[in-house]
């Protein structure tokens, strides 16, 4: 997948949707990753666009294309050593799409994410002297940020990151983050418009108590 095709749908429709990235990360650098893209609040518009296979003159994947590309993701991810429990799901009633997998290291996590956007080989996450770091690099087309007519919709669409750890969090670098009462989960939410203009808004660096 040159670009996560479901993100392409999101950005072409620019209606109400939610992208949620969840990670349960362990001290030994293994963990579980989940990506959920939820169009349930605009399912009718989404359904119409997918049936038409076009929005504003731009081709978008139909249901069979989506199924095929999710299968391709599973095939690509399964070739990466250290990846397990790979699964994808789709619901063409609510238009909710999910990707899940487990990884045995940060390097494996990055390798799988790089199968989603094959144009670039990037470091998405890093263990920096015990700190868990997110270097945001969502494959969002920058040109969309120039389209003021899309701004209102994109301000209503959100990206949320939820990172859970097996140690208590000591510090969180991103000031927009929220820490759970248990001190083990960090939440960060931004609207798509702002992230399009500045991917770094989703960056984070998290340290832990011994």
WOJO-V178634 format. One record per helix or strand of 3 or more residues. SS is the DSSP state (alpha for helix, beta for strand). FROM is the first residue (numbers start at 0). TO is the last residue. If there is no record, write none. Layout:
ss=SS from=FROM to=TO
ss=SS from=FROM to=TO
This chain:
ss=alpha from=4 to=12
ss=beta from=17 to=24
ss=beta from=30 to=37
ss=alpha from=39 to=51
ss=alpha from=62 to=77
ss=beta from=82 to=90
ss=beta from=95 to=102
ss=alpha from=105 to=115
ss=beta from=124 to=127
ss=beta from=130 to=133
ss=alpha from=141 to=145
ss=alpha from=147 to=155
ss=beta from=157 to=164
ss=beta from=168 to=171
ss=beta from=184 to=190
ss=alpha from=191 to=196
ss=alpha from=198 to=201
ss=beta from=203 to=207
